[in-house]
């Protein structure tokens, strides 16, 4: 009888052991997250020569992985508007951060803002956003002391720009005028001689002209898009890939604002 009870108890103790290991990962490592914060802060400050503040810390260990990582968000003291990410292993080793990319993207967005304001007469936070990708060698060939413009001068043929914009229509008959403005943006991107660029402009019902508050104007691109999702009327999508012959041909054939009509689609809910 004792032997039978012992044999029956083995699976239970094995199960208990496995549960204990799982609970250890999901309780112990989050509890010592402050150590990962200290490691991240020290690494960033030594790597980039400036002070940082840790904002958030989240530990994760997907099932099947041998080790987990801390996903940490931080910002430089000198620029609180920049949110960067850094990963630290459960062994307290920093393995990755995106400060260079975030800093250069911010440079590009500020630079593009002057173009956007020149075309549309405004540059609120909700109006536009530009993502960028660089050749892999950029991250070893350039440092935090370089600006986006420094890199662009040398590497423009390997850089990609992805532009998103929100535009509120002035009236229901506004689209011809809007295509004129969109054409100006496309021509600006074309003049950059980039490896790749795309532009996506979302047009909103003219009623938002009176509904958007000053607080709404401080929303970022995504927050504004999510809040006014049902007020969209049209989307303009256009891209150009310098490595694709058909794409090059398409760009060459874009010789007037009316040529953009074929890339405009109406949104129906």
C-alpha atoms as a printed R data frame, in Angstrom:
    type eleno elety resid chain resno       x      y       z
1   ATOM     1    CA   UNK     A     1   0.000  0.000   0.000
2   ATOM     2    CA   UNK     A     2   2.800  2.388   0.939
3   ATOM     3    CA   UNK     A     3   4.586  1.593  -2.294
4   ATOM     4    CA   UNK     A     4   1.426  2.328  -4.272
5   ATOM     5    CA   UNK     A     5   0.930  5.660  -2.476
6   ATOM     6    CA   UNK     A     6   4.549  6.541  -3.128
7   ATOM     7    CA   UNK     A     7   4.201  5.789  -6.837
8   ATOM     8    CA   UNK     A     8   1.007  7.838  -7.030
9   ATOM     9    CA   UNK     A     9   2.720 10.747  -5.288
10  ATOM    10    CA   UNK     A    10   5.627 10.929  -7.756
11  ATOM    11    CA   UNK     A    11   3.647 12.672 -10.546
12  ATOM    12    CA   UNK     A    12   2.251 15.113  -7.989
13  ATOM    13    CA   UNK     A    13   5.725 16.079  -6.735
14  ATOM    14    CA   UNK     A    14   7.012 16.394 -10.305
15  ATOM    15    CA   UNK     A    15   4.092 18.685 -11.106
16  ATOM    16    CA   UNK     A    16   4.720 20.684  -7.937
17  ATOM    17    CA   UNK     A    17   8.413 21.029  -8.840
18  ATOM    18    CA   UNK     A    18   7.583 22.334 -12.329
19  ATOM    19    CA   UNK     A    19   5.035 24.816 -10.954
20  ATOM    20    CA   UNK     A    20   7.633 26.013  -8.419
21  ATOM    21    CA   UNK     A    21  10.133 26.694 -11.202
22  ATOM    22    CA   UNK     A    22   7.554 28.628 -13.191
23  ATOM    23    CA   UNK     A    23   6.473 30.637 -10.168
24  ATOM    24    CA   UNK     A    24  10.122 31.343  -9.346
25  ATOM    25    CA   UNK     A    25  10.625 32.954 -12.754
26  ATOM    26    CA   UNK     A    26   7.453 35.018 -12.606
27  ATOM    27    CA   UNK     A    27   7.846 36.148  -8.990
28  ATOM    28    CA   UNK     A    28  11.561 36.313  -8.244
29  ATOM    29    CA   UNK     A    29  12.829 38.063 -11.363
30  ATOM    30    CA   UNK     A    30  10.177 40.806 -11.373
31  ATOM    31    CA   UNK     A    31  10.985 41.423  -7.686
32  ATOM    32    CA   UNK     A    32  14.624 42.143  -8.510
33  ATOM    33    CA   UNK     A    33  13.756 44.334 -11.481
34  ATOM    34    CA   UNK     A    34  15.401 47.277  -9.702
35  ATOM    35    CA   UNK     A    35  18.752 45.587 -10.366
36  ATOM    36    CA   UNK     A    36  18.017 45.479 -14.093
37  ATOM    37    CA   UNK     A    37  17.068 49.152 -13.954
38  ATOM    38    CA   UNK     A    38  20.417 50.005 -12.411
39  ATOM    39    CA   UNK     A    39  22.260 47.948 -15.045
40  ATOM    40    CA   UNK     A    40  20.308 49.624 -17.858
41  ATOM    41    CA   UNK     A    41  20.887 53.117 -16.517
42  ATOM    42    CA   UNK     A    42  24.612 52.548 -16.054
43  ATOM    43    CA   UNK     A    43  24.982 51.024 -19.518
44  ATOM    44    CA   UNK     A    44  23.152 53.870 -21.249
45  ATOM    45    CA   UNK     A    45  25.086 56.553 -19.419
46  ATOM    46    CA   UNK     A    46  28.441 54.926 -20.167
47  ATOM    47    CA   UNK     A    47  27.504 54.186 -23.777
48  ATOM    48    CA   UNK     A    48  26.175 57.624 -24.663
49  ATOM    49    CA   UNK     A    49  27.772 59.970 -22.147
50  ATOM    50    CA   UNK     A    50  24.578 61.508 -20.764
51  ATOM    51    CA   UNK     A    51  22.123 61.017 -17.923
52  ATOM    52    CA   UNK     A    52  19.027 58.816 -18.242
53  ATOM    53    CA   UNK     A    53  15.865 58.186 -16.236
54  ATOM    54    CA   UNK     A    54  14.252 54.741 -16.091
55  ATOM    55    CA   UNK     A    55  10.487 54.907 -16.705
56  ATOM    56    CA   UNK     A    56   9.150 51.332 -16.895
57  ATOM    57    CA   UNK     A    57  10.347 47.788 -16.410
58  ATOM    58    CA   UNK     A    58   8.677 44.558 -17.504
59  ATOM    59    CA   UNK     A    59  10.078 41.039 -17.184
60  ATOM    60    CA   UNK     A    60   9.050 38.372 -19.679
61  ATOM    61    CA   UNK     A    61   9.985 34.769 -20.281
62  ATOM    62    CA   UNK     A    62   7.988 33.108 -23.080
63  ATOM    63    CA   UNK     A    63   7.245 29.434 -22.539
64  ATOM    64    CA   UNK     A    64  10.050 27.345 -23.970
65  ATOM    65    CA   UNK     A    65  12.749 29.978 -23.532
66  ATOM    66    CA   UNK     A    66  15.661 29.125 -21.258
67  ATOM    67    CA   UNK     A    67  16.042 32.658 -19.960
68  ATOM    68    CA   UNK     A    68  13.912 35.767 -19.687
69  ATOM    69    CA   UNK     A    69  14.584 39.433 -20.372
70  ATOM    70    CA   UNK     A    70  13.724 42.760 -18.846
71  ATOM    71    CA   UNK     A    71  12.169 45.179 -21.343
72  ATOM    72    CA   UNK     A    72  12.960 48.619 -19.973
73  ATOM    73    CA   UNK     A    73  11.798 52.038 -21.124
74  ATOM    74    CA   UNK     A    74  13.852 55.113 -20.344
75  ATOM    75    CA   UNK     A    75  14.487 58.656 -21.528
76  ATOM    76    CA   UNK     A    76  17.507 60.960 -21.605
77  ATOM    77    CA   UNK     A    77  17.345 63.718 -18.991
78  ATOM    78    CA   UNK     A    78  18.171 66.306 -21.640
79  ATOM    79    CA   UNK     A    79  15.251 65.184 -23.845
80  ATOM    80    CA   UNK     A    80  12.280 63.799 -21.865
81  ATOM    81    CA   UNK     A    81  10.183 63.506 -25.039
82  ATOM    82    CA   UNK     A    82  12.347 60.647 -26.328
83  ATOM    83    CA   UNK     A    83  11.292 57.209 -25.104
84  ATOM    84    CA   UNK     A    84  13.906 54.541 -25.700
85  ATOM    85    CA   UNK     A    85  13.952 50.802 -25.055
86  ATOM    86    CA   UNK     A    86  16.698 48.614 -23.672
87  ATOM    87    CA   UNK     A    87  16.726 44.859 -23.034
88  ATOM    88    CA   UNK     A    88  18.567 43.306 -20.089
89  ATOM    89    CA   UNK     A    89  18.858 39.552 -19.527
90  ATOM    90    CA   UNK     A    90  17.905 37.887 -16.270
91  ATOM    91    CA   UNK     A    91  21.684 37.502 -15.772
92  ATOM    92    CA   UNK     A    92  21.850 41.320 -15.749
93  ATOM    93    CA   UNK     A    93  23.525 41.737 -19.125
94  ATOM    94    CA   UNK     A    94  22.341 44.552 -21.441
95  ATOM    95    CA   UNK     A    95  21.884 43.130 -24.938
96  ATOM    96    CA   UNK     A    96  20.142 45.772 -27.040
97  ATOM    97    CA   UNK     A    97  18.884 49.343 -27.073
98  ATOM    98    CA   UNK     A    98  17.344 51.605 -29.710
99  ATOM    99    CA   UNK     A    99  18.610 55.033 -28.629
100 ATOM   100    CA   UNK     A   100  20.492 55.755 -31.859
101 ATOM   101    CA   UNK     A   101  17.494 54.897 -34.024
102 ATOM   102    CA   UNK     A   102  15.078 56.895 -31.829
103 ATOM   103    CA   UNK     A   103  17.384 59.913 -31.749
104 ATOM   104    CA   UNK     A   104  17.923 59.941 -35.517
105 ATOM   105    CA   UNK     A   105  14.213 59.405 -36.143
106 ATOM   106    CA   UNK     A   106  13.467 62.429 -33.952
107 ATOM   107    CA   UNK     A   107  15.981 64.448 -35.990
108 ATOM   108    CA   UNK     A   108  14.227 63.402 -39.202
109 ATOM   109    CA   UNK     A   109  10.769 64.206 -37.845
110 ATOM   110    CA   UNK     A   110  11.878 67.670 -36.813
111 ATOM   111    CA   UNK     A   111  13.470 68.239 -40.212
112 ATOM   112    CA   UNK     A   112  10.423 66.920 -42.064
113 ATOM   113    CA   UNK     A   113   8.207 69.106 -39.883
114 ATOM   114    CA   UNK     A   114   9.466 72.228 -41.630
115 ATOM   115    CA   UNK     A   115   8.531 70.694 -45.005
116 ATOM   116    CA   UNK     A   116   5.114 69.629 -43.738
117 ATOM   117    CA   UNK     A   117   4.439 73.070 -42.252
118 ATOM   118    CA   UNK     A   118   5.497 74.753 -45.489
119 ATOM   119    CA   UNK     A   119   3.009 72.618 -47.440
120 ATOM   120    CA   UNK     A   120   0.084 72.487 -44.994
121 ATOM   121    CA   UNK     A   121   0.660 75.574 -42.853
122 ATOM   122    CA   UNK     A   122   0.675 73.541 -39.646
123 ATOM   123    CA   UNK     A   123   2.789 70.946 -37.869
124 ATOM   124    CA   UNK     A   124   0.767 69.774 -34.869
125 ATOM   125    CA   UNK     A   125   1.765 66.549 -33.177
126 ATOM   126    CA   UNK     A   126  -1.128 64.634 -34.718
127 ATOM   127    CA   UNK     A   127  -0.381 65.735 -38.277
128 ATOM   128    CA   UNK     A   128   2.523 63.561 -39.332
129 ATOM   129    CA   UNK     A   129   5.066 60.921 -38.362
130 ATOM   130    CA   UNK     A   130   8.118 59.646 -40.223
131 ATOM   131    CA   UNK     A   131   9.764 56.279 -39.660
132 ATOM   132    CA   UNK     A   132  13.229 55.561 -41.008
133 ATOM   133    CA   UNK     A   133  15.479 52.589 -41.662
134 ATOM   134    CA   UNK     A   134  19.216 52.681 -42.254
135 ATOM   135    CA   UNK     A   135  21.841 50.356 -43.700
136 ATOM   136    CA   UNK     A   136  22.994 47.999 -40.935
137 ATOM   137    CA   UNK     A   137  26.502 49.479 -41.023
138 ATOM   138    CA   UNK     A   138  25.107 52.859 -39.930
139 ATOM   139    CA   UNK     A   139  24.958 51.758 -36.300
140 ATOM   140    CA   UNK     A   140  28.690 51.011 -36.224
141 ATOM   141    CA   UNK     A   141  29.841 53.801 -38.538
142 ATOM   142    CA   UNK     A   142  28.025 56.644 -36.750
143 ATOM   143    CA   UNK     A   143  27.534 57.650 -33.130
144 ATOM   144    CA   UNK     A   144  25.180 59.654 -30.951
145 ATOM   145    CA   UNK     A   145  27.118 62.802 -31.847
146 ATOM   146    CA   UNK     A   146  25.926 62.492 -35.454
147 ATOM   147    CA   UNK     A   147  22.597 63.872 -36.641
148 ATOM   148    CA   UNK     A   148  20.213 62.361 -39.163
149 ATOM   149    CA   UNK     A   149  21.423 64.935 -41.675
150 ATOM   150    CA   UNK     A   150  25.046 63.800 -41.192
151 ATOM   151    CA   UNK     A   151  24.016 60.266 -42.089
152 ATOM   152    CA   UNK     A   152  21.729 61.330 -44.934
153 ATOM   153    CA   UNK     A   153  24.525 63.179 -46.714
154 ATOM   154    CA   UNK     A   154  26.604 59.994 -46.902
155 ATOM   155    CA   UNK     A   155  24.009 57.224 -46.903
156 ATOM   156    CA   UNK     A   156  20.836 58.563 -48.556
157 ATOM   157    CA   UNK     A   157  20.819 55.861 -51.234
158 ATOM   158    CA   UNK     A   158  20.512 53.234 -48.491
159 ATOM   159    CA   UNK     A   159  17.959 55.048 -46.312
160 ATOM   160    CA   UNK     A   160  14.199 54.501 -46.330
161 ATOM   161    CA   UNK     A   161  11.577 57.019 -45.178
162 ATOM   162    CA   UNK     A   162   8.013 55.996 -44.357
163 ATOM   163    CA   UNK     A   163   5.713 59.009 -43.978
164 ATOM   164    CA   UNK     A   164   2.286 58.970 -42.311
165 ATOM   165    CA   UNK     A   165   0.059 62.045 -42.209
166 ATOM   166    CA   UNK     A   166  -3.389 63.032 -40.960
167 ATOM   167    CA   UNK     A   167  -5.173 65.800 -42.858
168 ATOM   168    CA   UNK     A   168  -8.580 67.279 -42.058
169 ATOM   169    CA   UNK     A   169 -10.455 68.266 -45.196
170 ATOM   170    CA   UNK     A   170 -11.605 71.866 -45.599
171 ATOM   171    CA   UNK     A   171 -14.738 70.819 -47.470
172 ATOM   172    CA   UNK     A   172 -16.272 67.849 -49.242
173 ATOM   173    CA   UNK     A   173 -14.888 69.191 -52.557
174 ATOM   174    CA   UNK     A   174 -11.361 69.581 -51.258
175 ATOM   175    CA   UNK     A   175  -9.607 66.587 -52.803
176 ATOM   176    CA   UNK     A   176  -8.181 68.241 -55.933
177 ATOM   177    CA   UNK     A   177  -6.457 70.808 -53.728
178 ATOM   178    CA   UNK     A   178  -5.279 68.061 -51.368
179 ATOM   179    CA   UNK     A   179  -3.733 66.147 -54.258
180 ATOM   180    CA   UNK     A   180  -1.740 69.290 -55.127
181 ATOM   181    CA   UNK     A   181  -0.331 69.315 -51.599
182 ATOM   182    CA   UNK     A   182   0.335 65.573 -51.552
183 ATOM   183    CA   UNK     A   183   2.180 65.915 -54.845
184 ATOM   184    CA   UNK     A   184   4.500 68.471 -53.228
185 ATOM   185    CA   UNK     A   185   5.346 65.970 -50.476
186 ATOM   186    CA   UNK     A   186   6.001 63.210 -52.996
187 ATOM   187    CA   UNK     A   187   8.284 65.499 -54.995
188 ATOM   188    CA   UNK     A   188  10.210 66.351 -51.844
189 ATOM   189    CA   UNK     A   189  10.724 62.659 -51.065
190 ATOM   190    CA   UNK     A   190  11.706 61.986 -54.680
191 ATOM   191    CA   UNK     A   191  14.363 64.701 -54.493
192 ATOM   192    CA   UNK     A   192  15.949 62.926 -51.508
193 ATOM   193    CA   UNK     A   193  17.075 60.050 -53.788
194 ATOM   194    CA   UNK     A   194  16.326 57.514 -51.081
195 ATOM   195    CA   UNK     A   195  16.518 53.759 -51.357
196 ATOM   196    CA   UNK     A   196  12.799 53.553 -50.621
197 ATOM   197    CA   UNK     A   197  10.022 55.879 -49.552
198 ATOM   198    CA   UNK     A   198   6.323 55.582 -48.938
199 ATOM   199    CA   UNK     A   199   3.642 58.062 -48.022
200 ATOM   200    CA   UNK     A   200   0.251 57.355 -46.471
201 ATOM   201    CA   UNK     A   201  -2.085 60.315 -45.985
202 ATOM   202    CA   UNK     A   202  -5.387 59.829 -44.188
203 ATOM   203    CA   UNK     A   203  -8.053 62.436 -44.912
204 ATOM   204    CA   UNK     A   204 -10.721 63.175 -42.301
205 ATOM   205    CA   UNK     A   205 -14.238 64.561 -42.568
206 ATOM   206    CA   UNK     A   206 -14.308 68.367 -42.676
207 ATOM   207    CA   UNK     A   207 -16.550 68.420 -39.581
208 ATOM   208    CA   UNK     A   208 -13.441 67.752 -37.491
209 ATOM   209    CA   UNK     A   209 -12.263 71.289 -38.271
210 ATOM   210    CA   UNK     A   210 -14.601 72.444 -35.487
211 ATOM   211    CA   UNK     A   211 -14.496 69.313 -33.318
212 ATOM   212    CA   UNK     A   212 -10.728 68.999 -32.765
213 ATOM   213    CA   UNK     A   213  -9.633 70.564 -29.475
214 ATOM   214    CA   UNK     A   214  -6.258 72.025 -28.542
215 ATOM   215    CA   UNK     A   215  -5.693 68.871 -26.516
216 ATOM   216    CA   UNK     A   216  -6.371 66.752 -29.605
217 ATOM   217    CA   UNK     A   217  -3.739 68.753 -31.492
218 ATOM   218    CA   UNK     A   218  -1.142 67.586 -28.974
219 ATOM   219    CA   UNK     A   219  -1.938 63.924 -29.599
220 ATOM   220    CA   UNK     A   220   0.666 61.962 -31.488
221 ATOM   221    CA   UNK     A   221  -0.104 60.469 -34.882
222 ATOM   222    CA   UNK     A   222  -1.335 57.104 -33.586
223 ATOM   223    CA   UNK     A   223  -3.412 58.540 -30.743
224 ATOM   224    CA   UNK     A   224  -5.171 60.942 -33.097
225 ATOM   225    CA   UNK     A   225  -5.780 58.189 -35.662
226 ATOM   226    CA   UNK     A   226  -7.297 55.887 -33.052
227 ATOM   227    CA   UNK     A   227  -9.514 58.583 -31.548
228 ATOM   228    CA   UNK     A   228 -10.972 59.704 -34.872
229 ATOM   229    CA   UNK     A   229 -10.931 56.389 -36.707
230 ATOM   230    CA   UNK     A   230 -14.570 56.653 -37.832
231 ATOM   231    CA   UNK     A   231 -14.052 60.153 -39.244
232 ATOM   232    CA   UNK     A   232 -11.723 58.970 -42.020
233 ATOM   233    CA   UNK     A   233 -12.910 59.517 -45.580
234 ATOM   234    CA   UNK     A   234  -9.960 58.826 -47.898
235 ATOM   235    CA   UNK     A   235  -6.505 57.307 -47.795
236 ATOM   236    CA   UNK     A   236  -3.710 58.047 -50.250
237 ATOM   237    CA   UNK     A   237  -0.992 55.364 -50.532
238 ATOM   238    CA   UNK     A   238   2.089 55.775 -52.687
239 ATOM   239    CA   UNK     A   239   5.556 54.229 -52.541
240 ATOM   240    CA   UNK     A   240   8.754 54.131 -54.561
241 ATOM   241    CA   UNK     A   241  11.448 51.462 -54.441
242 ATOM   242    CA   UNK     A   242  14.728 52.341 -56.143
243 ATOM   243    CA   UNK     A   243  15.540 48.643 -56.504
244 ATOM   244    CA   UNK     A   244  12.354 47.830 -58.418
245 ATOM   245    CA   UNK     A   245  12.091 48.753 -62.115
246 ATOM   246    CA   UNK     A   246   8.292 48.904 -62.121
247 ATOM   247    CA   UNK     A   247   8.352 51.176 -59.104
248 ATOM   248    CA   UNK     A   248  10.869 53.499 -60.751
249 ATOM   249    CA   UNK     A   249   8.667 53.623 -63.851
250 ATOM   250    CA   UNK     A   250   5.645 54.444 -61.697
251 ATOM   251    CA   UNK     A   251   7.494 57.343 -60.079
252 ATOM   252    CA   UNK     A   252   8.660 58.695 -63.434
253 ATOM   253    CA   UNK     A   253   5.082 58.643 -64.694
254 ATOM   254    CA   UNK     A   254   3.939 60.763 -61.772
255 ATOM   255    CA   UNK     A   255   4.168 64.140 -63.493
256 ATOM   256    CA   UNK     A   256   1.134 65.995 -62.090
257 ATOM   257    CA   UNK     A   257  -1.099 65.987 -58.986
258 ATOM   258    CA   UNK     A   258  -3.935 64.315 -60.894
259 ATOM   259    CA   UNK     A   259  -1.697 61.279 -61.423
260 ATOM   260    CA   UNK     A   260  -2.063 60.591 -57.696
261 ATOM   261    CA   UNK     A   261  -5.809 59.932 -58.003
262 ATOM   262    CA   UNK     A   262  -5.192 56.291 -58.850
263 ATOM   263    CA   UNK     A   263  -3.563 55.845 -55.410
264 ATOM   264    CA   UNK     A   264  -6.497 57.399 -53.560
265 ATOM   265    CA   UNK     A   265  -9.228 55.196 -52.101
266 ATOM   266    CA   UNK     A   266 -12.432 56.070 -50.325
267 ATOM   267    CA   UNK     A   267 -13.072 54.588 -46.897
268 ATOM   268    CA   UNK     A   268 -16.505 53.084 -46.413
269 ATOM   269    CA   UNK     A   269 -17.641 51.811 -43.025
